[in-house]
């Protein structure tokens, strides 16, 4: 568990599945991501086994929890390559919780851990073309758009780029 003031990042438990499913099923939250995703109970349990418990070495999933203990979003990576130090980012904050700094706080702590403890070299994200708020969030921590990749807003952040965006400060300890 990582407490970053505004929010806490933690591994979800099976008790969090209703909140995760509500996040994914919310039209306003999921509109910039292509629309809501609805899972049956069996599908949700299968997803949980794949991504969380026991999970896989190539993925890491955390929920974003506000000070009142409510799940307000998620942050994760998939396709981790130990050889290359690369992974693909996923972050979303519930539409009703946006604009309060939760996304930036969660993303910064997550990237601190990725580039620090894990030793990651590059994080990417392929945003939907109309997801301007998502692009703004990613750019605010140092991601750069790669216009050579069409059909999405392909965003890339290297360890050096993240350090530069942080003013060359090392990632915070314990994140």
Secondary structure, DSSP 8 states (H G I E B T S, - for coil): -EE-SSEEEE---GGGHHHHHHHHH-HHHHGGGTS-----HHHHHHHHHHHTSS--TT-EEEEEEETTS-EEEEEEEEEEETTTTEEEEEEEE-GGGTTSSHHHHHHHHHHHHHHTTS---EEEEEE-TT-HHHHHHHHHTT-EE-TTS-SSEEEEEEHHHHHHHTTT----TT-
